[in-house]
Amino acid sequence: MQLPQTFKRILVAEAPVRFPGERRAKPFPCRVGILPWVVDRNWVSIFVSSTFRFDKSSTTRPIPLEVAPPRRLHAGPSSRDKQNPLDDFVPMRLKVDFSVRGHLDNPPLPSGTGSIFQKPRIVQLGLGLRGLSFVISADAPGKIPLRPPYTRALHGREIDLGLRPCHDGSVHHFRHPPDFDLSVYQSAISELQYEPEEATSIRLEGFALNPEEKWEIALPHYMPRALVTYRQANVNRGYVQFFLDTVLVDVDESTVDVVWRGLVETAPNAHLDIDRILIGWAPPARWEADIRGAWDDNLRELPRGRFQWAIERDDVLRDELPPPLTEEELLMARYETWGHPNAAEPELLPHEAATIAAELAEQRWPRAEVLAKHGIDEYAWGIEERAWAQRLASVRDEPEGGVSAEYARAYQRASDALATAREAEITPAEFVALEMAVKRGDPQKALEKSGLGIGGYSRLERRFQTKANSDKAFARELDRLRTDEAIKHGDATKIVRSGDSGT
């Protein structure tokens, strides 16, 4: 399908998540799609799809979800012959669609005949307190599909728990009249459609081998929200609140597919109007209680995030993912996130960051070589360097046992380990000459001429100052050398006494 000339892809910048107990933040496994549409005004729906696993044998209640690789997106029209046809590219769903697929085990009796079911099993499922009870029955042992004719309502009619094909908005290019009924985009049966506030947890009763067993599965611990940045500088950034859209449970695979959807108003050509979409993650309670703090956490970590093009309906119809960003596009997308006033949280431990900083200060090896040795690149080190600078500035007055003191000790240990034989040969007179040269002019040039880097100079400074602190005669000798050096260069104002702080 040939894309129109006015088509311009929309960038998605996803803030990473630092899961409990993990030191490093990482992208939340998900897929982000968009759909421009019209009903009275021009809108863009933004949806986020994620997949989770649950352990049916867990004794924790509700059973927690663990993130898993996200499923492929689907674009309608769907048909009945596809199991649980879920059309992701719809404008919006007014209610939460809930569906369960898979099988129930119907093992034979020990004699090898008959079914363990002495009578049809009554099963219940729900996405909150309101549930749906139905009957499962089969004439032979084996796996019973969760679909007709095996599933019936309590009063006998067949009931289909799967998703139904919804309205195909592409037939009118998703341009709807003002009075259009958006409920045609629902896919679950009416009994399994929920108001967002009803959706509190997933309840499945009677699905295990033991018909008395009940599963309560938690909804995801994190949920997304978005900030939309427009290309026009005079248009304020749009805030997008996501709502739960679809919950699809697969009891065979022990997975839960979740879709969140939100919408934002846009211009007639959304692809020329919207510049980027920022996706942030936080627990629902955090979004509600402290939205500013939640966004601060996301925006400060965004430089470590994932940057990719939003998935379009045409991409899915072609069975393709959007192309990756070019190196230049990725670089621009990354550095545009550095404007937030608060730095990210450091991920390197104090001794790790201090060791890298000490080795870079030596200026004896190429920066890229030093960083590669520690498994980090220039971009990632830039984030860490800013993070540690802000952390150390914020704890400058903390007690001796704090992180600032720990970092300083680690830096000194790492620096001392890099001392060279040349440093041991430098006399007090040579040090004072170098010290005064650093004070007089370009420190970088003076250090290069001496064959020392900042690290080597700092070690010398520390070495001679430590000796001067304990040896008054040596301190007087340093003062004399400094005076002579200053007079020699005709600038007595540059005299540095042995009790003064260094550069």
C-alpha positions as CSV (number, residue, x, y, z in Angstrom):
1,M,0.0,0.0,0.0
2,Q,1.5,3.3,-1.1
3,L,1.6,5.9,1.7
4,P,0.4,9.4,0.9
5,Q,3.0,12.2,0.4
6,T,1.7,14.0,3.5
7,F,2.4,11.0,5.7
8,K,5.1,11.5,8.3
9,R,5.7,9.0,11.0
10,I,5.0,9.9,14.6
11,L,7.8,9.2,17.1
12,V,7.1,7.3,20.3
13,A,9.5,7.9,23.2
14,E,8.9,5.3,26.0
15,A,10.2,5.9,29.5
16,P,11.8,2.8,31.1
17,V,10.5,1.2,34.2
18,R,12.7,0.2,37.2
19,F,10.9,-2.9,38.5
20,P,11.0,-3.6,42.3
21,G,14.3,-5.1,43.3
22,E,16.1,-4.1,40.1
23,R,18.8,-1.5,39.9
24,R,18.6,-0.8,36.2
25,A,15.5,0.6,34.4
26,K,14.4,-1.1,31.2
27,P,11.7,-0.6,28.6
28,F,8.3,-2.0,29.5
29,P,7.5,-4.7,26.9
30,C,4.6,-3.3,24.9
31,R,3.5,-2.2,21.4
32,V,2.2,1.3,20.8
33,G,-0.2,2.0,18.0
34,I,-2.1,5.0,16.8
35,L,-5.3,5.5,14.7
36,P,-6.5,8.9,13.4
37,W,-10.3,9.2,13.2
38,V,-13.1,11.7,13.1
39,V,-16.4,12.1,14.9
40,D,-17.4,15.7,15.1
41,R,-13.7,16.6,15.6
42,N,-10.3,15.2,14.6
43,W,-8.9,12.7,17.1
44,V,-5.9,10.3,17.4
45,S,-6.4,7.2,19.5
46,I,-3.2,6.0,21.2
47,F,-3.2,2.4,22.4
48,V,-0.6,0.4,24.3
49,S,-0.7,-3.4,24.2
50,S,1.1,-5.6,26.7
51,T,1.2,-9.3,27.5
52,F,1.7,-10.8,31.0
53,R,2.1,-14.3,32.4
54,F,0.6,-15.7,35.6
55,D,1.5,-18.8,37.7
56,K,-1.7,-20.8,38.3
57,S,0.0,-22.7,41.1
58,S,0.9,-19.5,43.0
59,T,-0.3,-19.2,46.6
60,T,-0.2,-15.4,46.5
61,R,-3.6,-13.8,46.1
62,P,-4.3,-12.1,43.9
63,I,-1.9,-13.9,41.6
64,P,0.7,-11.4,40.4
65,L,1.4,-10.8,36.7
66,E,4.8,-10.8,35.2
67,V,5.6,-9.0,31.9
68,A,6.1,-11.1,28.8
69,P,6.9,-10.4,25.1
70,P,3.9,-8.5,23.7
71,R,1.6,-10.2,21.1
72,R,1.4,-9.0,17.5
73,L,-1.2,-6.4,16.8
74,H,-4.2,-7.1,14.7
75,A,-6.1,-4.8,12.3
76,G,-9.6,-5.7,11.2
77,P,-11.8,-6.6,9.7
78,S,-11.9,-9.8,11.7
79,S,-13.9,-12.8,11.0
80,R,-15.6,-15.5,13.1
81,D,-13.2,-18.2,11.9
82,K,-10.3,-16.5,13.8
83,Q,-10.1,-17.4,17.4
84,N,-10.9,-14.3,19.5
85,P,-10.5,-11.8,16.7
86,L,-9.3,-8.6,18.5
87,D,-9.2,-5.5,16.3
88,D,-6.6,-3.2,17.9
89,F,-7.1,-0.4,15.4
90,V,-10.5,1.0,16.6
91,P,-11.2,4.6,17.7
92,M,-12.2,3.7,21.2
93,R,-14.2,1.3,23.3
94,L,-16.7,2.7,25.6
95,K,-16.4,-0.2,28.0
96,V,-13.7,-2.8,28.9
97,D,-14.0,-6.0,26.8
98,F,-13.2,-9.1,28.7
99,S,-12.7,-12.6,27.2
100,V,-11.3,-16.0,28.1
101,R,-10.0,-18.6,25.7
102,G,-8.4,-22.0,25.9
103,H,-9.5,-25.4,27.3
104,L,-10.6,-27.1,30.5
105,D,-9.1,-30.5,31.3
106,N,-11.7,-33.3,31.4
107,P,-9.6,-36.3,32.4
108,P,-11.0,-39.9,32.4
109,L,-11.9,-41.7,35.6
110,P,-9.3,-44.2,36.9
111,S,-11.1,-47.0,35.2
112,G,-10.4,-45.3,31.9
113,T,-14.1,-44.7,31.1
114,G,-16.4,-41.8,31.5
115,S,-15.6,-38.3,32.6
116,I,-14.6,-36.9,35.9
117,F,-17.6,-34.6,35.6
118,Q,-20.5,-36.4,37.2
119,K,-22.6,-33.5,36.0
120,P,-22.0,-30.4,33.9
121,R,-19.6,-28.0,35.6
122,I,-20.7,-24.6,36.6
123,V,-17.9,-22.1,35.9
124,Q,-17.7,-18.3,36.7
125,L,-15.5,-15.5,35.4
126,G,-15.4,-11.8,36.0
127,L,-13.3,-8.7,35.8
128,G,-14.4,-7.5,39.2
129,L,-17.2,-8.2,41.6
130,R,-19.7,-8.7,38.7
131,G,-19.3,-12.2,37.2
132,L,-20.8,-14.4,34.6
133,S,-21.8,-18.0,35.5
134,F,-22.1,-20.6,32.7
135,V,-22.0,-24.4,32.2
136,I,-19.3,-26.5,30.6
137,S,-20.2,-30.0,29.6
138,A,-18.7,-32.7,27.4
139,D,-19.5,-36.3,26.6
140,A,-15.9,-37.6,26.5
141,P,-12.6,-37.0,28.4
142,G,-10.0,-34.6,27.0
143,K,-9.6,-30.9,26.6
144,I,-12.9,-29.1,26.4
145,P,-12.7,-25.9,24.3
146,L,-14.1,-22.8,26.0
147,R,-16.6,-22.2,23.2
148,P,-20.0,-23.5,21.9
149,P,-21.3,-26.1,21.9
150,Y,-19.5,-26.9,25.1
151,T,-20.3,-23.6,26.8
152,R,-23.9,-22.7,27.7
153,A,-25.7,-20.2,29.8
154,L,-27.4,-21.5,33.0
155,H,-30.7,-21.5,31.3
156,G,-29.4,-23.6,28.4
157,R,-28.6,-21.4,25.4
158,E,-25.2,-21.5,23.9
159,I,-22.8,-18.8,25.1
160,D,-19.6,-17.7,23.3
161,L,-16.9,-16.3,25.6
162,G,-14.8,-15.3,22.7
163,L,-14.5,-11.9,21.1
164,R,-16.8,-11.1,18.2
165,P,-15.8,-9.2,15.0
166,C,-16.6,-5.5,15.7
167,H,-17.5,-2.8,13.3
168,D,-15.0,-2.2,10.4
169,G,-14.4,1.6,10.5
170,S,-12.1,1.4,7.5
171,V,-15.1,1.1,5.1
172,H,-15.6,4.9,5.7
173,H,-12.0,5.7,6.5
174,F,-12.8,6.1,10.2
175,R,-14.7,9.3,9.5
176,H,-17.9,9.1,11.6
177,P,-20.9,11.4,11.7
178,P,-21.4,13.4,15.0
179,D,-24.1,11.1,16.2
180,F,-22.2,7.8,15.5
181,D,-22.7,5.1,18.1
182,L,-19.1,4.1,19.1
183,S,-20.4,1.0,21.0
184,V,-20.2,-0.9,17.7
185,Y,-16.5,-1.2,18.4
186,Q,-17.1,-3.5,21.4
187,S,-16.1,-7.1,20.8
188,A,-17.0,-8.9,24.0
189,I,-20.5,-10.3,24.7
190,S,-22.6,-7.8,26.7
191,E,-22.3,-9.8,29.9
192,L,-18.5,-9.4,29.7
193,Q,-18.4,-5.7,29.1
194,Y,-17.3,-3.6,32.1
195,E,-17.1,0.0,33.1
196,P,-13.5,0.9,33.8
197,E,-14.1,1.5,37.5
198,E,-15.6,-2.1,37.7
199,A,-12.3,-3.7,36.6
200,T,-10.5,-4.5,39.8
201,S,-9.1,-8.0,39.2
202,I,-9.6,-11.1,37.1
203,R,-11.7,-13.8,38.7
204,L,-11.8,-17.4,37.4
205,E,-13.7,-20.0,39.3
206,G,-13.9,-23.7,38.3
207,F,-11.2,-23.6,35.6
208,A,-8.7,-25.8,37.5
209,L,-8.7,-29.6,37.7
210,N,-10.2,-29.1,41.1
211,P,-13.5,-27.4,40.3
212,E,-13.5,-25.8,43.8
213,E,-10.3,-23.9,43.1
214,K,-10.6,-20.2,42.5
215,W,-8.1,-18.0,40.7
216,E,-7.9,-14.3,41.4
217,I,-5.4,-12.6,39.1
218,A,-4.2,-9.1,39.7
219,L,-4.4,-6.5,37.0
220,P,-1.0,-5.0,35.9
221,H,0.9,-3.2,38.5
222,Y,1.8,-0.4,36.1
223,M,-0.3,1.5,33.6
224,P,0.7,4.0,30.9
225,R,-0.1,7.6,30.4
226,A,1.1,9.9,27.6
227,L,2.2,13.4,26.7
228,V,1.7,14.5,23.1
229,T,4.1,17.1,21.7
230,Y,2.8,19.0,18.6
231,R,4.9,20.4,15.8
232,Q,3.5,23.9,16.2
233,A,5.4,25.7,19.0
234,N,2.3,27.6,20.1
235,V,0.2,24.5,20.7
236,N,0.6,23.2,24.3
237,R,1.5,19.6,25.0
238,G,-1.5,17.3,25.2
239,Y,-2.0,15.1,28.2
240,V,-3.5,11.6,27.5
241,Q,-5.1,9.5,30.2
242,F,-5.3,5.9,29.3
243,F,-8.2,3.6,30.2
244,L,-8.4,-0.1,30.3
245,D,-9.7,-1.2,27.0
246,T,-9.4,-5.0,26.6
247,V,-8.4,-7.9,28.9
248,L,-8.0,-11.3,27.2
249,V,-7.0,-14.4,29.3
250,D,-5.6,-17.5,27.8
251,V,-5.9,-20.3,30.4
252,D,-3.8,-22.7,28.2
253,E,-0.8,-20.4,28.0
254,S,-1.4,-18.7,31.4
255,T,-1.2,-15.3,29.8
256,V,-3.2,-12.1,29.9
257,D,-3.2,-9.7,27.0
258,V,-4.1,-6.1,28.1
259,V,-4.8,-3.1,26.0
260,W,-5.0,0.5,27.3
261,R,-6.4,3.3,25.1
262,G,-6.5,7.1,25.2
263,L,-7.2,9.8,22.7
264,V,-6.2,13.4,22.0
265,E,-7.6,16.0,19.7
266,T,-5.5,16.9,16.7
267,A,-5.6,18.7,13.3
268,P,-7.1,17.2,10.2
269,N,-3.7,15.7,9.3
270,A,-2.5,14.2,12.5
271,H,0.8,13.1,11.0
272,L,1.8,16.6,10.3
273,D,0.4,17.9,13.5
274,I,1.9,15.5,16.1
275,D,5.6,15.4,16.6
276,R,6.0,12.8,19.3
277,I,4.2,10.8,21.9
278,L,5.9,10.3,25.3
279,I,4.7,7.2,27.1
280,G,5.2,7.0,30.9
281,W,4.5,4.2,33.4
282,A,3.5,4.2,37.0
283,P,1.1,2.3,39.4
284,P,-2.4,3.6,39.0
285,A,-2.4,4.9,42.6
286,R,0.7,6.9,41.9
287,W,-0.9,8.6,38.8
288,E,-3.9,9.5,41.0
289,A,-2.1,10.7,44.1
290,D,1.0,12.5,42.6
291,I,0.8,13.0,38.9
292,R,3.6,15.6,38.9
293,G,5.9,13.3,40.8
294,A,5.0,10.4,38.5
295,W,5.8,12.4,35.4
296,D,9.0,13.7,37.0
297,D,10.2,10.1,37.5
298,N,9.3,9.3,33.9
299,L,10.8,12.4,32.2
300,R,14.1,12.2,34.1
301,E,14.5,8.5,33.1
302,L,13.4,9.2,29.5
303,P,17.0,9.5,28.1
304,R,17.3,5.8,28.9
305,G,14.1,5.0,27.2
306,R,13.1,3.3,23.9
307,F,12.5,5.4,20.7
308,Q,10.6,4.0,17.8
309,W,7.9,5.0,15.3
310,A,4.2,4.5,16.3
311,I,2.7,1.4,14.7
312,E,0.1,2.3,12.0
313,R,-2.8,0.3,10.8
314,D,-1.1,0.0,7.4
315,D,2.0,-1.5,9.0
316,V,-0.1,-4.3,10.5
317,L,-2.0,-4.9,7.3
318,R,1.3,-5.3,5.5
319,D,2.5,-7.6,8.3
320,E,5.4,-5.3,9.0
321,L,6.8,-3.3,11.8
322,P,7.7,0.3,11.3
323,P,11.3,0.8,10.1
324,P,13.9,1.5,12.8
325,L,15.1,5.0,13.4
326,T,18.2,6.0,11.5
327,E,21.3,6.7,13.6
328,E,20.8,10.4,13.1
329,E,17.1,10.2,14.0
330,L,17.8,8.2,17.1
331,L,20.5,10.6,18.2
332,M,18.2,13.6,17.9
333,A,15.3,11.8,19.6
334,R,17.6,10.8,22.6
335,Y,19.2,14.2,23.1
336,E,15.8,16.0,22.9
337,T,14.9,14.3,26.2
338,W,17.8,15.9,28.1
339,G,16.0,19.2,28.9
340,H,14.4,18.0,32.1
341,P,15.8,19.8,35.1
342,N,16.2,16.6,37.2
343,A,18.7,14.0,36.2
344,A,18.0,10.3,36.1
345,E,18.7,8.0,39.1
346,P,22.3,6.6,39.0
347,E,22.4,3.0,38.0
348,L,26.1,2.4,38.5
349,L,27.2,1.7,42.1
350,P,29.4,4.3,43.7
351,H,32.6,2.3,43.2
352,E,31.7,1.6,39.5
353,A,31.0,5.2,38.6
354,A,34.1,6.4,40.6
355,T,36.4,3.9,38.8
356,I,35.2,5.0,35.4
357,A,35.6,8.7,36.3
358,A,39.1,8.1,37.7
359,E,40.2,6.3,34.6
360,L,38.8,9.0,32.3
361,A,40.5,11.7,34.4
362,E,43.9,10.1,33.6
363,Q,43.5,11.0,29.9
364,R,45.9,8.2,29.1
365,W,43.5,6.1,27.0
366,P,40.8,6.9,24.5
367,R,37.5,7.6,26.2
368,A,35.7,5.0,24.0
369,E,38.2,2.4,25.1
370,V,37.8,3.1,28.8
371,L,34.0,3.1,28.5
372,A,33.9,-0.1,26.5
373,K,36.1,-1.9,29.1
374,H,33.3,-1.2,31.6
375,G,30.5,-2.2,29.2
376,I,29.1,1.3,28.7
377,D,29.1,3.8,25.8
378,E,29.5,7.5,25.6
379,Y,25.7,8.2,25.7
380,A,25.0,6.0,28.7
381,W,28.0,7.4,30.5
382,G,26.7,10.9,29.9
383,I,23.5,9.9,31.7
384,E,25.4,8.4,34.6
385,E,27.8,11.3,34.8
386,R,24.9,13.8,35.1
387,A,23.0,11.5,37.5
388,W,26.0,11.2,39.8
389,A,26.8,14.9,39.7
390,Q,23.2,15.7,40.8
391,R,23.3,12.9,43.5
392,L,26.5,14.1,45.0
393,A,25.4,17.7,45.0
394,S,22.2,16.8,46.8
395,V,24.0,14.9,49.6
396,R,27.0,17.2,50.0
397,D,26.3,17.8,53.7
398,E,25.3,14.3,54.6
399,P,27.0,12.3,57.4
400,E,30.5,10.8,56.9
401,G,29.0,7.3,56.2
402,G,26.8,8.5,53.3
403,V,27.0,8.0,49.5
404,S,29.1,11.1,49.0
405,A,31.9,9.9,51.3
406,E,31.6,6.4,49.8
407,Y,32.1,7.8,46.3
408,A,35.0,10.0,47.3
409,R,36.8,7.0,48.9
410,A,36.1,4.8,45.9
411,Y,37.5,7.6,43.6
412,Q,40.6,8.0,45.6
413,R,41.2,4.2,45.7
414,A,40.7,3.9,41.9
415,S,42.9,6.9,41.3
416,D,45.7,5.7,43.5
417,A,45.7,2.4,41.7
418,L,46.5,4.2,38.5
419,A,49.7,6.0,39.8
420,T,52.7,5.8,37.5
421,A,56.4,5.6,38.2
422,R,56.9,9.0,36.7
423,E,54.8,10.6,39.6
424,A,57.1,9.0,42.2
425,E,60.1,10.8,40.6
426,I,58.6,14.3,40.7
427,T,60.3,16.5,43.3
428,P,58.7,19.2,45.4
429,A,60.2,21.9,43.1
430,E,58.9,20.2,40.0
431,F,55.4,19.9,41.6
432,V,55.4,23.6,42.6
433,A,56.4,24.7,39.1
434,L,53.6,22.6,37.7
435,E,51.1,23.8,40.3
436,M,51.9,27.5,39.5
437,A,51.7,26.8,35.8
438,V,48.2,25.4,36.3
439,K,47.3,28.5,38.3
440,R,48.8,30.9,35.7
441,G,47.3,29.8,32.5
442,D,45.6,26.9,30.7
443,P,45.5,23.9,33.1
444,Q,44.9,21.5,30.3
445,K,48.0,22.7,28.3
446,A,50.2,22.7,31.5
447,L,49.2,19.1,32.3
448,E,49.8,17.9,28.8
449,K,53.3,19.5,28.8
450,S,54.1,17.7,32.0
451,G,52.9,14.4,30.7
452,L,50.3,14.1,33.5
453,G,46.6,14.1,33.4
454,I,44.2,15.5,35.9
455,G,44.3,12.2,37.8
456,G,48.1,12.3,38.1
457,Y,48.1,15.9,39.1
458,S,45.5,15.3,41.8
459,R,47.5,12.5,43.3
460,L,50.6,14.7,43.4
461,E,48.7,17.5,45.0
462,R,47.2,15.1,47.6
463,R,50.6,13.5,48.3
464,F,52.5,16.8,48.9
465,Q,49.6,18.4,50.9
466,T,49.4,15.3,53.1
467,K,53.1,15.5,53.9
468,A,52.9,19.3,54.5
469,N,50.1,18.8,57.0
470,S,52.2,16.5,59.1
471,D,55.7,18.1,58.5
472,K,56.0,21.8,59.2
473,A,59.5,22.1,57.8
474,F,58.2,20.6,54.5
475,A,55.3,23.0,54.5
476,R,57.7,25.9,54.9
477,E,59.8,24.5,52.0
478,L,56.7,24.4,49.8
479,D,55.8,28.0,50.6
480,R,59.4,29.1,49.8
481,L,59.3,27.3,46.5
482,R,55.9,28.9,45.6
483,T,57.2,32.3,46.5
484,D,60.3,31.9,44.3
485,E,58.2,30.6,41.4
486,A,55.8,33.5,41.7
487,I,58.6,36.0,41.8
488,K,60.3,34.3,38.9
489,H,57.2,34.9,36.7
490,G,56.5,38.3,38.1
491,D,53.2,37.5,39.8
492,A,53.3,37.3,43.5
493,T,49.4,37.2,43.6
494,K,49.6,33.6,42.4
495,I,51.4,32.4,45.6
496,V,49.6,29.4,47.0
497,R,50.4,28.5,50.6
498,S,50.6,24.9,51.7
499,G,47.5,25.3,53.8
500,D,45.4,26.5,50.9
501,S,43.0,24.3,49.0
502,G,44.1,23.0,45.6
503,T,42.7,23.7,42.2
